[in-house]
Structure formats: C-alpha cells, structure tokens
C-alpha cells in the first residue's frame, strides 16, 4: 500500500500506471479523479485518497468530467 506522499507524487507526475489503484478526491471541489488526470493540480491540503470509486462516491465526491474515472 502506498503512503500519502507516494500517492501525491504519482498524482503530480500524472502517472497512468496507478489508474485504478487509488483515486484522488479534492475537498474544495467535491470531485474525484484518476492519478493520471491532466486537470489543474489541487493544493495538497485539499486532497484525500480513496482505494475505490465507491468509497469516494459514498464520501460525497462526484467523478471528474475530464478523466471520467467512473468509466
């Protein structure tokens, strides 16, 4: 299992190898994304990570329209 720091590094690098392994949720926008999403990167303090789409959605986040993690 990756630490918060390791996941954050993968998000900053837009690393597609980690798509499906975890999801990035942004507290200020209510959106969750794939690690490879090319949208503007949020502030680190506004980020939570979830292991599954279902966890992110049950916590009140909706899928990103750009990277479409629900597909």
mmJSON file of the N, C-alpha and C atoms, coordinates in Angstrom:
{"data_MODEL":{"atom_site":{
"group_PDB":["ATOM","ATOM","ATOM","ATOM","ATOM","ATOM","ATOM","ATOM","ATOM","ATOM","ATOM","ATOM","ATOM","ATOM","ATOM","ATOM","ATOM","ATOM","ATOM","ATOM","ATOM","ATOM","ATOM","ATOM","ATOM","ATOM","ATOM","ATOM","ATOM","ATOM","ATOM","ATOM","ATOM","ATOM","ATOM","ATOM","ATOM","ATOM","ATOM","ATOM","ATOM","ATOM","ATOM","ATOM","ATOM","ATOM","ATOM","ATOM","ATOM","ATOM","ATOM","ATOM","ATOM","ATOM","ATOM","ATOM","ATOM","ATOM","ATOM","ATOM","ATOM","ATOM","ATOM","ATOM","ATOM","ATOM","ATOM","ATOM","ATOM","ATOM","ATOM","ATOM","ATOM","ATOM","ATOM","ATOM","ATOM","ATOM","ATOM","ATOM","ATOM","ATOM","ATOM","ATOM","ATOM","ATOM","ATOM","ATOM","ATOM","ATOM","ATOM","ATOM","ATOM","ATOM","ATOM","ATOM","ATOM","ATOM","ATOM","ATOM","ATOM","ATOM","ATOM","ATOM","ATOM","ATOM","ATOM","ATOM","ATOM","ATOM","ATOM","ATOM","ATOM","ATOM","ATOM","ATOM","ATOM","ATOM","ATOM","ATOM","ATOM","ATOM","ATOM","ATOM","ATOM","ATOM","ATOM","ATOM","ATOM","ATOM","ATOM","ATOM","ATOM","ATOM","ATOM","ATOM","ATOM","ATOM","ATOM","ATOM","ATOM","ATOM","ATOM","ATOM","ATOM","ATOM","ATOM","ATOM","ATOM","ATOM","ATOM","ATOM","ATOM","ATOM","ATOM","ATOM","ATOM","ATOM","ATOM","ATOM","ATOM","ATOM","ATOM","ATOM","ATOM","ATOM","ATOM","ATOM","ATOM","ATOM","ATOM","ATOM","ATOM","ATOM","ATOM","ATOM","ATOM","ATOM","ATOM","ATOM","ATOM","ATOM","ATOM","ATOM","ATOM","ATOM","ATOM","ATOM","ATOM","ATOM","ATOM","ATOM","ATOM","ATOM","ATOM","ATOM","ATOM","ATOM","ATOM","ATOM","ATOM","ATOM","ATOM","ATOM","ATOM","ATOM","ATOM","ATOM","ATOM","ATOM","ATOM","ATOM","ATOM"],
"id":[1,2,3,4,5,6,7,8,9,10,11,12,13,14,15,16,17,18,19,20,21,22,23,24,25,26,27,28,29,30,31,32,33,34,35,36,37,38,39,40,41,42,43,44,45,46,47,48,49,50,51,52,53,54,55,56,57,58,59,60,61,62,63,64,65,66,67,68,69,70,71,72,73,74,75,76,77,78,79,80,81,82,83,84,85,86,87,88,89,90,91,92,93,94,95,96,97,98,99,100,101,102,103,104,105,106,107,108,109,110,111,112,113,114,115,116,117,118,119,120,121,122,123,124,125,126,127,128,129,130,131,132,133,134,135,136,137,138,139,140,141,142,143,144,145,146,147,148,149,150,151,152,153,154,155,156,157,158,159,160,161,162,163,164,165,166,167,168,169,170,171,172,173,174,175,176,177,178,179,180,181,182,183,184,185,186,187,188,189,190,191,192,193,194,195,196,197,198,199,200,201,202,203,204,205,206,207,208,209,210,211,212,213],
"type_symbol":["N","C","C","N","C","C","N","C","C","N","C","C","N","C","C","N","C","C","N","C","C","N","C","C","N","C","C","N","C","C","N","C","C","N","C","C","N","C","C","N","C","C","N","C","C","N","C","C","N","C","C","N","C","C","N","C","C","N","C","C","N","C","C","N","C","C","N","C","C","N","C","C","N","C","C","N","C","C","N","C","C","N","C","C","N","C","C","N","C","C","N","C","C","N","C","C","N","C","C","N","C","C","N","C","C","N","C","C","N","C","C","N","C","C","N","C","C","N","C","C","N","C","C","N","C","C","N","C","C","N","C","C","N","C","C","N","C","C","N","C","C","N","C","C","N","C","C","N","C","C","N","C","C","N","C","C","N","C","C","N","C","C","N","C","C","N","C","C","N","C","C","N","C","C","N","C","C","N","C","C","N","C","C","N","C","C","N","C","C","N","C","C","N","C","C","N","C","C","N","C","C","N","C","C","N","C","C","N","C","C","N","C","C"],
"label_atom_id":["N","CA","C","N","CA","C","N","CA","C","N","CA","C","N","CA","C","N","CA","C","N","CA","C","N","CA","C","N","CA","C","N","CA","C","N","CA","C","N","CA","C","N","CA","C","N","CA","C","N","CA","C","N","CA","C","N","CA","C","N","CA","C","N","CA","C","N","CA","C","N","CA","C","N","CA","C","N","CA","C","N","CA","C","N","CA","C","N","CA","C","N","CA","C","N","CA","C","N","CA","C","N","CA","C","N","CA","C","N","CA","C","N","CA","C","N","CA","C","N","CA","C","N","CA","C","N","CA","C","N","CA","C","N","CA","C","N","CA","C","N","CA","C","N","CA","C","N","CA","C","N","CA","C","N","CA","C","N","CA","C","N","CA","C","N","CA","C","N","CA","C","N","CA","C","N","CA","C","N","CA","C","N","CA","C","N","CA","C","N","CA","C","N","CA","C","N","CA","C","N","CA","C","N","CA","C","N","CA","C","N","CA","C","N","CA","C","N","CA","C","N","CA","C","N","CA","C","N","CA","C","N","CA","C","N","CA","C","N","CA","C","N","CA","C","N","CA","C"],
"label_alt_id":[null,null,null,null,null,null,null,null,null,null,null,null,null,null,null,null,null,null,null,null,null,null,null,null,null,null,null,null,null,null,null,null,null,null,null,null,null,null,null,null,null,null,null,null,null,null,null,null,null,null,null,null,null,null,null,null,null,null,null,null,null,null,null,null,null,null,null,null,null,null,null,null,null,null,null,null,null,null,null,null,null,null,null,null,null,null,null,null,null,null,null,null,null,null,null,null,null,null,null,null,null,null,null,null,null,null,null,null,null,null,null,null,null,null,null,null,null,null,null,null,null,null,null,null,null,null,null,null,null,null,null,null,null,null,null,null,null,null,null,null,null,null,null,null,null,null,null,null,null,null,null,null,null,null,null,null,null,null,null,null,null,null,null,null,null,null,null,null,null,null,null,null,null,null,null,null,null,null,null,null,null,null,null,null,null,null,null,null,null,null,null,null,null,null,null,null,null,null,null,null,null,null,null,null,null,null,null,null,null,null,null,null,null],
"label_comp_id":["UNK","UNK","UNK","UNK","UNK","UNK","UNK","UNK","UNK","UNK","UNK","UNK","UNK","UNK","UNK","UNK","UNK","UNK","UNK","UNK","UNK","UNK","UNK","UNK","UNK","UNK","UNK","UNK","UNK","UNK","UNK","UNK","UNK","UNK","UNK","UNK","UNK","UNK","UNK","UNK","UNK","UNK","UNK","UNK","UNK","UNK","UNK","UNK","UNK","UNK","UNK","UNK","UNK","UNK","UNK","UNK","UNK","UNK","UNK","UNK","UNK","UNK","UNK","UNK","UNK","UNK","UNK","UNK","UNK","UNK","UNK","UNK","UNK","UNK","UNK","UNK","UNK","UNK","UNK","UNK","UNK","UNK","UNK","UNK","UNK","UNK","UNK","UNK","UNK","UNK","UNK","UNK","UNK","UNK","UNK","UNK","UNK","UNK","UNK","UNK","UNK","UNK","UNK","UNK","UNK","UNK","UNK","UNK","UNK","UNK","UNK","UNK","UNK","UNK","UNK","UNK","UNK","UNK","UNK","UNK","UNK","UNK","UNK","UNK","UNK","UNK","UNK","UNK","UNK","UNK","UNK","UNK","UNK","UNK","UNK","UNK","UNK","UNK","UNK","UNK","UNK","UNK","UNK","UNK","UNK","UNK","UNK","UNK","UNK","UNK","UNK","UNK","UNK","UNK","UNK","UNK","UNK","UNK","UNK","UNK","UNK","UNK","UNK","UNK","UNK","UNK","UNK","UNK","UNK","UNK","UNK","UNK","UNK","UNK","UNK","UNK","UNK","UNK","UNK","UNK","UNK","UNK","UNK","UNK","UNK","UNK","UNK","UNK","UNK","UNK","UNK","UNK","UNK","UNK","UNK","UNK","UNK","UNK","UNK","UNK","UNK","UNK","UNK","UNK","UNK","UNK","UNK","UNK","UNK","UNK","UNK","UNK","UNK"],
"label_asym_id":["A","A","A","A","A","A","A","A","A","A","A","A","A","A","A","A","A","A","A","A","A","A","A","A","A","A","A","A","A","A","A","A","A","A","A","A","A","A","A","A","A","A","A","A","A","A","A","A","A","A","A","A","A","A","A","A","A","A","A","A","A","A","A","A","A","A","A","A","A","A","A","A","A","A","A","A","A","A","A","A","A","A","A","A","A","A","A","A","A","A","A","A","A","A","A","A","A","A","A","A","A","A","A","A","A","A","A","A","A","A","A","A","A","A","A","A","A","A","A","A","A","A","A","A","A","A","A","A","A","A","A","A","A","A","A","A","A","A","A","A","A","A","A","A","A","A","A","A","A","A","A","A","A","A","A","A","A","A","A","A","A","A","A","A","A","A","A","A","A","A","A","A","A","A","A","A","A","A","A","A","A","A","A","A","A","A","A","A","A","A","A","A","A","A","A","A","A","A","A","A","A","A","A","A","A","A","A","A","A","A","A","A","A"],
"label_entity_id":["1","1","1","1","1","1","1","1","1","1","1","1","1","1","1","1","1","1","1","1","1","1","1","1","1","1","1","1","1","1","1","1","1","1","1","1","1","1","1","1","1","1","1","1","1","1","1","1","1","1","1","1","1","1","1","1","1","1","1","1","1","1","1","1","1","1","1","1","1","1","1","1","1","1","1","1","1","1","1","1","1","1","1","1","1","1","1","1","1","1","1","1","1","1","1","1","1","1","1","1","1","1","1","1","1","1","1","1","1","1","1","1","1","1","1","1","1","1","1","1","1","1","1","1","1","1","1","1","1","1","1","1","1","1","1","1","1","1","1","1","1","1","1","1","1","1","1","1","1","1","1","1","1","1","1","1","1","1","1","1","1","1","1","1","1","1","1","1","1","1","1","1","1","1","1","1","1","1","1","1","1","1","1","1","1","1","1","1","1","1","1","1","1","1","1","1","1","1","1","1","1","1","1","1","1","1","1","1","1","1","1","1","1"],
"label_seq_id":[1,1,1,2,2,2,3,3,3,4,4,4,5,5,5,6,6,6,7,7,7,8,8,8,9,9,9,10,10,10,11,11,11,12,12,12,13,13,13,14,14,14,15,15,15,16,16,16,17,17,17,18,18,18,19,19,19,20,20,20,21,21,21,22,22,22,23,23,23,24,24,24,25,25,25,26,26,26,27,27,27,28,28,28,29,29,29,30,30,30,31,31,31,32,32,32,33,33,33,34,34,34,35,35,35,36,36,36,37,37,37,38,38,38,39,39,39,40,40,40,41,41,41,42,42,42,43,43,43,44,44,44,45,45,45,46,46,46,47,47,47,48,48,48,49,49,49,50,50,50,51,51,51,52,52,52,53,53,53,54,54,54,55,55,55,56,56,56,57,57,57,58,58,58,59,59,59,60,60,60,61,61,61,62,62,62,63,63,63,64,64,64,65,65,65,66,66,66,67,67,67,68,68,68,69,69,69,70,70,70,71,71,71],
"pdbx_PDB_ins_code":[null,null,null,null,null,null,null,null,null,null,null,null,null,null,null,null,null,null,null,null,null,null,null,null,null,null,null,null,null,null,null,null,null,null,null,null,null,null,null,null,null,null,null,null,null,null,null,null,null,null,null,null,null,null,null,null,null,null,null,null,null,null,null,null,null,null,null,null,null,null,null,null,null,null,null,null,null,null,null,null,null,null,null,null,null,null,null,null,null,null,null,null,null,null,null,null,null,null,null,null,null,null,null,null,null,null,null,null,null,null,null,null,null,null,null,null,null,null,null,null,null,null,null,null,null,null,null,null,null,null,null,null,null,null,null,null,null,null,null,null,null,null,null,null,null,null,null,null,null,null,null,null,null,null,null,null,null,null,null,null,null,null,null,null,null,null,null,null,null,null,null,null,null,null,null,null,null,null,null,null,null,null,null,null,null,null,null,null,null,null,null,null,null,null,null,null,null,null,null,null,null,null,null,null,null,null,null,null,null,null,null,null,null],
"Cartn_x":[0.849,0.0,0.893,0.521,1.284,0.95,1.92,1.689,1.038,0.58,0.007,1.026,2.261,3.314,3.562,3.605,3.828,2.676,1.456,0.291,0.329,0.682,0.75,1.777,2.922,3.949,3.418,2.639,2.067,1.069,0.296,-0.672,0.062,1.09,1.848,2.506,2.89,3.533,2.522,1.211,0.145,0.453,0.83,1.274,0.098,-0.131,-1.25,-1.093,0.1,0.322,-0.451,-0.878,-1.59,-3.1,-3.593,-5.037,-5.705,-6.754,-7.476,-6.944,-5.748,-5.185,-5.618,-5.877,-6.416,-7.019,-7.793,-8.458,-8.158,-8.016,-7.719,-9.011,-9.352,-10.555,-10.144,-10.788,-10.465,-11.616,-11.32,-12.34,-13.024,-12.288,-12.852,-13.773,-13.602,-14.448,-15.467,-15.24,-16.147,-15.994,-14.833,-14.586,-13.507,-13.631,-12.536,-12.034,-10.731,-10.05,-9.153,-8.707,-7.657,-6.311,-5.299,-3.965,-3.413,-3.823,-3.283,-4.039,-5.046,-5.845,-4.969,-5.231,-4.432,-5.033,-6.085,-6.665,-5.667,-5.914,-5.032,-4.902,-3.712,-3.468,-3.949,-4.638,-5.149,-4.033,-4.341,-3.412,-3.382,-2.216,-2.019,-2.962,-3.187,-4.02,-5.497,-5.9,-7.295,-7.54,-6.548,-6.634,-6.847,-7.72,-7.875,-7.71,-7.294,-7.162,-8.113,-8.683,-9.585,-9.115,-9.324,-8.894,-9.845,-11.133,-12.121,-12.996,-13.624,-14.569,-15.749,-16.202,-17.354,-17.096,-15.891,-15.542,-15.607,-15.045,-15.051,-16.481,-17.305,-18.692,-19.509,-19.283,-20.033,-19.611,-18.446,-17.989,-18.461,-19.248,-19.863,-19.163,-18.177,-17.46,-18.098,-18.03,-18.546,-17.371,-17.56,-16.468,-16.082,-14.811,-14.281,-14.829,-15.213,-15.721,-14.592,-13.375,-12.256,-11.675,-11.349,-10.711,-11.705,-12.942,-14.033,-13.623,-13.282,-12.83,-13.904,-15.164,-16.24,-16.4,-15.771,-15.903,-14.941],
"Cartn_y":[-1.185,0.0,1.246,2.2,3.437,4.407,5.192,6.23,7.441,8.389,9.618,10.304,10.41,11.084,10.403,9.082,8.342,8.562,8.53,8.777,10.201,11.159,12.556,12.711,12.042,12.091,11.53,10.456,9.849,10.798,11.507,12.475,13.637,14.158,15.268,14.854,13.579,13.068,12.608,12.645,12.154,10.73,9.891,8.529,7.588,7.263,6.404,4.963,4.57,3.21,2.95,4.006,3.857,4.053,4.277,4.39,3.095,3.231,2.07,1.553,1.983,1.55,2.448,3.726,4.671,5.846,6.648,7.813,9.028,10.164,11.426,12.222,12.615,13.415,14.798,15.819,17.202,17.767,18.058,18.512,19.803,20.72,22.029,21.993,21.01,20.93,19.805,18.819,17.677,16.695,16.678,15.831,14.798,13.595,12.639,12.298,12.003,11.787,10.556,10.183,9.172,9.847,9.071,9.667,10.345,9.884,10.428,11.649,12.132,13.255,14.47,15.128,16.29,17.62,17.564,18.805,19.487,20.746,21.509,20.804,20.764,20.059,20.888,20.229,20.936,21.181,21.984,22.146,20.834,20.481,19.207,19.046,20.139,20.055,19.82,19.969,19.749,18.363,17.485,16.175,15.053,14.114,12.832,11.75,10.582,9.451,8.337,7.683,6.554,5.377,4.19,2.977,2.594,2.955,2.595,3.788,3.683,4.715,4.768,3.587,3.511,4.253,4.141,4.863,6.367,6.825,8.26,8.767,8.021,8.44,8.397,7.397,7.324,8.423,9.012,10.14,11.478,11.428,12.641,13.26,12.579,13.112,12.614,13.446,13.05,12.851,12.062,11.817,13.064,13.178,14.264,14.122,15.222,15.187,15.076,15.42,15.364,13.947,13.314,11.988,10.836,11.113,10.132,8.843,8.916,7.735,6.666,7.021,6.048,5.096,5.427,4.6,3.453],
"Cartn_z":[0.0,0.0,0.0,-0.805,-0.928,0.203,0.614,1.617,0.939,1.736,1.196,0.298,0.772,-0.001,-1.346,-1.351,-2.597,-3.576,-3.062,-3.922,-4.478,-3.628,-4.061,-5.183,-5.062,-6.107,-7.424,-7.354,-8.571,-9.227,-8.417,-8.945,-9.628,-8.987,-9.578,-10.888,-10.985,-12.202,-13.248,-12.922,-13.821,-14.283,-13.348,-13.637,-13.907,-15.176,-15.583,-15.101,-14.712,-14.213,-12.919,-12.235,-10.971,-11.103,-12.311,-12.517,-12.069,-11.273,-10.772,-9.45,-9.052,-7.775,-6.627,-6.953,-5.977,-6.733,-5.999,-6.591,-5.725,-6.381,-5.71,-5.579,-4.367,-4.142,-3.649,-4.2,-3.839,-3.0,-1.755,-0.802,-1.23,-1.845,-2.19,-3.402,-4.274,-5.473,-5.402,-4.528,-4.424,-5.567,-6.196,-7.37,-7.05,-7.652,-7.554,-8.951,-9.044,-10.323,-10.282,-11.473,-11.615,-11.303,-10.935,-10.727,-11.988,-13.169,-14.421,-14.949,-14.224,-14.706,-14.978,-16.108,-16.521,-16.066,-15.26,-14.735,-13.801,-13.54,-12.654,-11.303,-10.772,-9.513,-8.332,-7.397,-6.221,-5.204,-4.216,-3.1,-2.328,-1.874,-1.18,0.017,0.752,1.96,1.646,0.385,-0.01,-0.588,-0.512,-1.151,-0.141,-0.506,0.188,-0.859,-0.438,-1.359,-0.952,-1.954,-1.733,-2.561,-2.044,-2.736,-3.872,-3.722,-4.746,-5.112,-6.291,-6.727,-5.769,-5.322,-4.428,-3.119,-2.592,-1.36,-1.581,-2.696,-2.999,-3.147,-3.876,-4.103,-2.821,-1.964,-0.711,0.261,0.017,0.839,0.278,-0.799,-1.34,-2.536,-3.109,-4.269,-5.556,-6.602,-7.908,-8.857,-9.918,-10.863,-11.662,-11.974,-12.793,-14.221,-14.802,-16.183,-17.203,-16.794,-17.72,-17.845,-16.718,-16.799,-16.687,-16.338,-16.258,-15.542,-14.252,-13.524,-13.328,-13.517,-13.33,-14.516,-15.631,-16.857,-16.814],
"occupancy":[1.0,1.0,1.0,1.0,1.0,1.0,1.0,1.0,1.0,1.0,1.0,1.0,1.0,1.0,1.0,1.0,1.0,1.0,1.0,1.0,1.0,1.0,1.0,1.0,1.0,1.0,1.0,1.0,1.0,1.0,1.0,1.0,1.0,1.0,1.0,1.0,1.0,1.0,1.0,1.0,1.0,1.0,1.0,1.0,1.0,1.0,1.0,1.0,1.0,1.0,1.0,1.0,1.0,1.0,1.0,1.0,1.0,1.0,1.0,1.0,1.0,1.0,1.0,1.0,1.0,1.0,1.0,1.0,1.0,1.0,1.0,1.0,1.0,1.0,1.0,1.0,1.0,1.0,1.0,1.0,1.0,1.0,1.0,1.0,1.0,1.0,1.0,1.0,1.0,1.0,1.0,1.0,1.0,1.0,1.0,1.0,1.0,1.0,1.0,1.0,1.0,1.0,1.0,1.0,1.0,1.0,1.0,1.0,1.0,1.0,1.0,1.0,1.0,1.0,1.0,1.0,1.0,1.0,1.0,1.0,1.0,1.0,1.0,1.0,1.0,1.0,1.0,1.0,1.0,1.0,1.0,1.0,1.0,1.0,1.0,1.0,1.0,1.0,1.0,1.0,1.0,1.0,1.0,1.0,1.0,1.0,1.0,1.0,1.0,1.0,1.0,1.0,1.0,1.0,1.0,1.0,1.0,1.0,1.0,1.0,1.0,1.0,1.0,1.0,1.0,1.0,1.0,1.0,1.0,1.0,1.0,1.0,1.0,1.0,1.0,1.0,1.0,1.0,1.0,1.0,1.0,1.0,1.0,1.0,1.0,1.0,1.0,1.0,1.0,1.0,1.0,1.0,1.0,1.0,1.0,1.0,1.0,1.0,1.0,1.0,1.0,1.0,1.0,1.0,1.0,1.0,1.0,1.0,1.0,1.0,1.0,1.0,1.0],
"B_iso_or_equiv":[0.0,0.0,0.0,0.0,0.0,0.0,0.0,0.0,0.0,0.0,0.0,0.0,0.0,0.0,0.0,0.0,0.0,0.0,0.0,0.0,0.0,0.0,0.0,0.0,0.0,0.0,0.0,0.0,0.0,0.0,0.0,0.0,0.0,0.0,0.0,0.0,0.0,0.0,0.0,0.0,0.0,0.0,0.0,0.0,0.0,0.0,0.0,0.0,0.0,0.0,0.0,0.0,0.0,0.0,0.0,0.0,0.0,0.0,0.0,0.0,0.0,0.0,0.0,0.0,0.0,0.0,0.0,0.0,0.0,0.0,0.0,0.0,0.0,0.0,0.0,0.0,0.0,0.0,0.0,0.0,0.0,0.0,0.0,0.0,0.0,0.0,0.0,0.0,0.0,0.0,0.0,0.0,0.0,0.0,0.0,0.0,0.0,0.0,0.0,0.0,0.0,0.0,0.0,0.0,0.0,0.0,0.0,0.0,0.0,0.0,0.0,0.0,0.0,0.0,0.0,0.0,0.0,0.0,0.0,0.0,0.0,0.0,0.0,0.0,0.0,0.0,0.0,0.0,0.0,0.0,0.0,0.0,0.0,0.0,0.0,0.0,0.0,0.0,0.0,0.0,0.0,0.0,0.0,0.0,0.0,0.0,0.0,0.0,0.0,0.0,0.0,0.0,0.0,0.0,0.0,0.0,0.0,0.0,0.0,0.0,0.0,0.0,0.0,0.0,0.0,0.0,0.0,0.0,0.0,0.0,0.0,0.0,0.0,0.0,0.0,0.0,0.0,0.0,0.0,0.0,0.0,0.0,0.0,0.0,0.0,0.0,0.0,0.0,0.0,0.0,0.0,0.0,0.0,0.0,0.0,0.0,0.0,0.0,0.0,0.0,0.0,0.0,0.0,0.0,0.0,0.0,0.0,0.0,0.0,0.0,0.0,0.0,0.0],
"pdbx_formal_charge":[null,null,null,null,null,null,null,null,null,null,null,null,null,null,null,null,null,null,null,null,null,null,null,null,null,null,null,null,null,null,null,null,null,null,null,null,null,null,null,null,null,null,null,null,null,null,null,null,null,null,null,null,null,null,null,null,null,null,null,null,null,null,null,null,null,null,null,null,null,null,null,null,null,null,null,null,null,null,null,null,null,null,null,null,null,null,null,null,null,null,null,null,null,null,null,null,null,null,null,null,null,null,null,null,null,null,null,null,null,null,null,null,null,null,null,null,null,null,null,null,null,null,null,null,null,null,null,null,null,null,null,null,null,null,null,null,null,null,null,null,null,null,null,null,null,null,null,null,null,null,null,null,null,null,null,null,null,null,null,null,null,null,null,null,null,null,null,null,null,null,null,null,null,null,null,null,null,null,null,null,null,null,null,null,null,null,null,null,null,null,null,null,null,null,null,null,null,null,null,null,null,null,null,null,null,null,null,null,null,null,null,null,null],
"auth_seq_id":[1,1,1,2,2,2,3,3,3,4,4,4,5,5,5,6,6,6,7,7,7,8,8,8,9,9,9,10,10,10,11,11,11,12,12,12,13,13,13,14,14,14,15,15,15,16,16,16,17,17,17,18,18,18,19,19,19,20,20,20,21,21,21,22,22,22,23,23,23,24,24,24,25,25,25,26,26,26,27,27,27,28,28,28,29,29,29,30,30,30,31,31,31,32,32,32,33,33,33,34,34,34,35,35,35,36,36,36,37,37,37,38,38,38,39,39,39,40,40,40,41,41,41,42,42,42,43,43,43,44,44,44,45,45,45,46,46,46,47,47,47,48,48,48,49,49,49,50,50,50,51,51,51,52,52,52,53,53,53,54,54,54,55,55,55,56,56,56,57,57,57,58,58,58,59,59,59,60,60,60,61,61,61,62,62,62,63,63,63,64,64,64,65,65,65,66,66,66,67,67,67,68,68,68,69,69,69,70,70,70,71,71,71],
"auth_comp_id":["UNK","UNK","UNK","UNK","UNK","UNK","UNK","UNK","UNK","UNK","UNK","UNK","UNK","UNK","UNK","UNK","UNK","UNK","UNK","UNK","UNK","UNK","UNK","UNK","UNK","UNK","UNK","UNK","UNK","UNK","UNK","UNK","UNK","UNK","UNK","UNK","UNK","UNK","UNK","UNK","UNK","UNK","UNK","UNK","UNK","UNK","UNK","UNK","UNK","UNK","UNK","UNK","UNK","UNK","UNK","UNK","UNK","UNK","UNK","UNK","UNK","UNK","UNK","UNK","UNK","UNK","UNK","UNK","UNK","UNK","UNK","UNK","UNK","UNK","UNK","UNK","UNK","UNK","UNK","UNK","UNK","UNK","UNK","UNK","UNK","UNK","UNK","UNK","UNK","UNK","UNK","UNK","UNK","UNK","UNK","UNK","UNK","UNK","UNK","UNK","UNK","UNK","UNK","UNK","UNK","UNK","UNK","UNK","UNK","UNK","UNK","UNK","UNK","UNK","UNK","UNK","UNK","UNK","UNK","UNK","UNK","UNK","UNK","UNK","UNK","UNK","UNK","UNK","UNK","UNK","UNK","UNK","UNK","UNK","UNK","UNK","UNK","UNK","UNK","UNK","UNK","UNK","UNK","UNK","UNK","UNK","UNK","UNK","UNK","UNK","UNK","UNK","UNK","UNK","UNK","UNK","UNK","UNK","UNK","UNK","UNK","UNK","UNK","UNK","UNK","UNK","UNK","UNK","UNK","UNK","UNK","UNK","UNK","UNK","UNK","UNK","UNK","UNK","UNK","UNK","UNK","UNK","UNK","UNK","UNK","UNK","UNK","UNK","UNK","UNK","UNK","UNK","UNK","UNK","UNK","UNK","UNK","UNK","UNK","UNK","UNK","UNK","UNK","UNK","UNK","UNK","UNK","UNK","UNK","UNK","UNK","UNK","UNK"],
"auth_asym_id":["A","A","A","A","A","A","A","A","A","A","A","A","A","A","A","A","A","A","A","A","A","A","A","A","A","A","A","A","A","A","A","A","A","A","A","A","A","A","A","A","A","A","A","A","A","A","A","A","A","A","A","A","A","A","A","A","A","A","A","A","A","A","A","A","A","A","A","A","A","A","A","A","A","A","A","A","A","A","A","A","A","A","A","A","A","A","A","A","A","A","A","A","A","A","A","A","A","A","A","A","A","A","A","A","A","A","A","A","A","A","A","A","A","A","A","A","A","A","A","A","A","A","A","A","A","A","A","A","A","A","A","A","A","A","A","A","A","A","A","A","A","A","A","A","A","A","A","A","A","A","A","A","A","A","A","A","A","A","A","A","A","A","A","A","A","A","A","A","A","A","A","A","A","A","A","A","A","A","A","A","A","A","A","A","A","A","A","A","A","A","A","A","A","A","A","A","A","A","A","A","A","A","A","A","A","A","A","A","A","A","A","A","A"],
"auth_atom_id":["N","CA","C","N","CA","C","N","CA","C","N","CA","C","N","CA","C","N","CA","C","N","CA","C","N","CA","C","N","CA","C","N","CA","C","N","CA","C","N","CA","C","N","CA","C","N","CA","C","N","CA","C","N","CA","C","N","CA","C","N","CA","C","N","CA","C","N","CA","C","N","CA","C","N","CA","C","N","CA","C","N","CA","C","N","CA","C","N","CA","C","N","CA","C","N","CA","C","N","CA","C","N","CA","C","N","CA","C","N","CA","C","N","CA","C","N","CA","C","N","CA","C","N","CA","C","N","CA","C","N","CA","C","N","CA","C","N","CA","C","N","CA","C","N","CA","C","N","CA","C","N","CA","C","N","CA","C","N","CA","C","N","CA","C","N","CA","C","N","CA","C","N","CA","C","N","CA","C","N","CA","C","N","CA","C","N","CA","C","N","CA","C","N","CA","C","N","CA","C","N","CA","C","N","CA","C","N","CA","C","N","CA","C","N","CA","C","N","CA","C","N","CA","C","N","CA","C","N","CA","C","N","CA","C","N","CA","C","N","CA","C","N","CA","C","N","CA","C"],
"pdbx_PDB_model_num":[1,1,1,1,1,1,1,1,1,1,1,1,1,1,1,1,1,1,1,1,1,1,1,1,1,1,1,1,1,1,1,1,1,1,1,1,1,1,1,1,1,1,1,1,1,1,1,1,1,1,1,1,1,1,1,1,1,1,1,1,1,1,1,1,1,1,1,1,1,1,1,1,1,1,1,1,1,1,1,1,1,1,1,1,1,1,1,1,1,1,1,1,1,1,1,1,1,1,1,1,1,1,1,1,1,1,1,1,1,1,1,1,1,1,1,1,1,1,1,1,1,1,1,1,1,1,1,1,1,1,1,1,1,1,1,1,1,1,1,1,1,1,1,1,1,1,1,1,1,1,1,1,1,1,1,1,1,1,1,1,1,1,1,1,1,1,1,1,1,1,1,1,1,1,1,1,1,1,1,1,1,1,1,1,1,1,1,1,1,1,1,1,1,1,1,1,1,1,1,1,1,1,1,1,1,1,1,1,1,1,1,1,1]
}}}
